[in-house]
């Protein structure tokens, strides 16, 4: 289905023009795939705050370029940008500024479930966008349709699934990047790095990401082992934002990701 069929003639024409202006050759999937064999990749997250820890770091337009530079100089393979203002302190403006500062693939991370939100993320510079299976189901949206729209906008779907049934649903709609969250964000915010075991049987052509609660080499080892060596990438935010040297912490995690692959 074309952007015109999904968005109508007027909006479709505008979006097509913006697509031509912002056409991206950055692939999140290519940046992450085969990490389980070549070295676990690091997705570094710009995360001002979280429901479990409160404010992590003040991120404003003035400071953002230097933070992005630290993430990149530390060796991050991709960057996640919170665009959700409630409880996470994110915004689309941070995504726009990050896009101006780096050529790394950018993930727009928020509770996204409408065509309008996807269009906003694309115009702000996202290469990929988060789709949470449980959220999409709860608001009775069609994940397949959203993925199709995202493709039409030149973005990749980064799908979060946190139970075996959700993983099956994600695969059914053609997930190429699949994240399992180690934190139970739907209940008590408890953390279990062994959740990575949910991805141990995923086909190797799916880029598998373990997210949340990863702060040190032992954590990287744990999620890699729990997944039977299947994790391609880790998504890390809090431990970077609270560190006095973001670049050094990223470099440490990149080295850990390379070290666990034997």
C-alpha positions in Angstrom: 0.0 0.0 0.0 1.4 3.4 -1.0 1.7 6.5 1.2 -1.1 8.1 -0.9 -3.4 5.2 -0.1 -2.6 5.3 3.6 -2.4 9.1 4.1 -4.6 10.6 1.3 -3.5 12.8 -1.6 -2.7 16.0 0.2 -0.8 14.5 3.1 0.7 11.8 0.8 2.1 14.5 -1.5 3.7 16.3 1.4 5.2 13.2 2.9 6.5 12.1 -0.5 8.3 15.4 -0.9 9.8 15.1 2.6 10.9 11.6 1.9 12.8 12.8 -1.1 14.5 15.5 1.0 15.3 13.1 3.8 16.0 9.8 2.0 18.1 7.7 4.2 20.7 5.1 3.4 21.2 4.2 7.1 19.9 0.8 8.0 19.4 -0.2 11.6 19.1 -3.8 10.6 22.5 -3.8 8.8 24.1 -2.1 11.8 22.9 -4.9 14.1 22.7 -8.1 12.1 25.2 -11.0 12.8 26.3 -9.3 16.1 25.9 -12.7 17.8 28.8 -13.9 15.6 30.9 -10.8 15.0 30.5 -9.0 18.3 27.4 -7.9 20.1 26.5 -4.4 18.9 25.7 -1.4 21.2 22.7 0.8 20.7 23.3 3.8 23.0 20.2 5.6 24.2 19.6 9.3 24.8 17.4 8.9 27.9 16.7 11.9 30.0 14.7 10.0 32.6 12.9 6.7 33.4 10.0 5.5 35.4 12.2 3.2 37.5 15.0 5.7 38.3 13.6 9.2 37.7 15.8 11.9 36.1 19.0 10.5 34.7 20.6 13.5 32.9 19.4 16.9 31.8 19.5 16.9 28.0 18.9 20.2 26.3 19.6 21.5 22.8 22.9 23.1 23.9 24.3 19.9 25.4 22.9 17.3 23.0 25.5 17.6 20.3 28.4 16.9 22.7 26.5 13.9 24.2 25.9 12.5 20.7 29.6 13.0 19.9 30.5 11.0 23.1 28.2 8.2 22.1 29.7 8.0 18.6 33.4 8.4 19.7 32.8 5.5 22.2 32.0 3.3 19.3 28.2 3.0 19.5 26.7 1.2 16.5 23.4 3.0 16.6 21.6 5.5 18.8 18.1 5.3 20.3 16.3 8.6 21.1 13.4 8.8 23.5 10.6 10.9 21.9 8.1 10.2 24.7 7.8 13.2 27.0 5.8 11.5 29.8 8.0 9.9 32.4 10.9 9.6 29.9 11.6 13.3 29.2 12.0 12.7 25.5 10.9 14.8 22.5 11.1 14.9 18.7 13.4 17.9 18.9 16.1 15.8 20.5 15.7 13.4 17.5 16.1 16.3 15.0 19.2 17.6 16.7 20.7 14.1 16.9 20.1 13.6 13.2 22.0 16.8 12.5 25.0 15.5 14.6 25.5 12.0 13.4 25.2 9.6 10.5 24.6 6.6 12.8 21.2 4.9 12.5 18.7 6.5 14.8 15.8 4.8 16.5 12.7 6.8 17.6 11.6 5.3 20.8 8.2 5.9 22.3 4.7 4.5 22.5 4.1 4.7 18.7 0.9 3.3 17.2 -0.5 5.8 14.6 0.5 6.8 11.1 0.8 10.4 12.2 3.4 9.5 14.9 5.4 7.5 12.3 5.3 10.5 9.9 6.5 12.8 12.7 9.4 10.4 13.5 10.4 10.2 9.8 10.5 14.0 9.4 12.6 14.3 12.6 15.2 12.0 11.1 14.5 8.5 12.4 15.8 5.5 10.5 13.8 3.1 12.7 10.8 3.3 15.1 9.7 1.3 18.0 6.6 -0.8 17.8 5.5 -2.6 21.0 3.4 -5.6 20.3 1.3 -5.3 23.5 0.7 -1.5 23.0 -0.3 -1.9 19.4 -2.7 -4.7 20.4 -4.1 -2.7 23.3 -5.1 0.2 21.1 -6.4 -2.2 18.4 -4.1 -1.1 15.7 -2.8 -3.3 12.8 0.9 -3.9 13.3 1.3 -5.1 9.7 -0.3 -1.9 8.4 2.0 0.2 10.5 5.1 -1.7 9.3 4.0 -1.2 5.7 3.5 2.5 6.3 6.9 2.7 8.0 8.5 1.0 5.0 6.8 3.5 2.7 8.3 6.3 4.8 11.8 4.8 4.5 12.0 3.5 8.1 12.5 0.0 9.6 10.3 -1.4 12.4 12.0 -2.1 15.6 9.6 -4.5 17.3 9.4 -5.2 21.0 8.0 -8.5 22.2 8.1 -9.7 25.8 6.4 -13.1 25.8 6.5 -16.2 23.6 3.1 -15.3 22.2 4.2 -11.7 21.4 7.4 -13.1 19.7 5.2 -15.3 17.5 3.0 -12.3 16.6 6.1 -10.2 15.8 7.4 -12.9 13.5 4.0 -13.3 11.8 4.1 -9.6 10.7 7.6 -10.0 9.4 9.8 -8.6 12.1 13.5 -8.2 11.1 14.6 -6.4 14.3 13.1 -7.8 17.5 13.8 -6.5 21.1 13.1 -8.2 24.4 12.9 -5.9 27.3 14.5 -7.1 30.5 12.3 -4.8 32.6 8.7 -5.6 33.2 7.3 -2.2 32.2 3.7 -3.4 32.3 3.7 -4.4 36.0 6.2 -3.7 38.8 9.2 -2.6 36.7 11.2 -5.5 38.0 14.4 -6.5 36.1 15.4 -10.0 34.8 18.4 -10.2 32.4 17.5 -13.8 31.8 14.5 -12.6 29.7 17.1 -12.8 26.8 16.4 -16.5 26.8 13.1 -15.7 24.9 15.1 -15.0 21.8 17.3 -18.1 21.8 15.4 -19.8 19.0 14.9 -16.9 16.7 16.0 -17.3 13.1 19.4 -15.8 12.5 18.1 -13.4 9.9 16.3 -11.5 12.7 18.4 -9.0 14.5 17.8 -9.8 18.2 18.2 -7.0 20.8 18.3 -7.3 24.6 17.3 -4.1 26.3 17.3 -2.6 29.8 19.4 -3.2 32.9 22.7 -3.7 31.1 25.5 -1.7 32.8 28.7 -3.8 32.8 30.6 -6.6 31.1 29.0 -9.2 33.4 25.5 -8.1 32.2 26.5 -8.4 28.5 27.9 -11.9 29.3 24.7 -12.8 31.1 22.2 -11.9 28.3 24.5 -13.5 25.7 24.6 -16.7 27.7 20.9 -16.7 28.5 20.1 -16.4 24.8 22.5 -19.3 23.9 24.7 -16.9 22.0 21.8 -15.4 20.0 21.9 -11.7 21.1 23.0 -9.5 18.3 22.8 -6.2 20.2 22.2 -4.6 23.5 20.3 -1.3 24.1 21.7 0.7 26.9 20.5 4.0 28.3 20.5 4.6 32.1 24.1 3.4 32.7 25.4 5.7 30.0 23.4 8.8 31.0 24.5 8.6 34.7 28.2 8.0 33.9 30.8 10.8 34.2 32.4 9.7 31.0 29.8 8.5 28.5 32.3 7.7 25.7 34.4 5.6 28.1 31.3 3.7 29.2 30.2 3.1 25.6 33.7 1.8 24.7 33.7 -0.5 27.7 30.4 -2.0 26.6 31.5 -2.3 22.9 34.6 -4.2 24.1 32.4 -6.4 26.2 30.2 -7.2 23.3 33.2 -8.2 21.2 34.6 -10.2 24.0 31.6 -12.5 24.6 31.7 -13.8 21.0 34.0 -16.8 21.0 
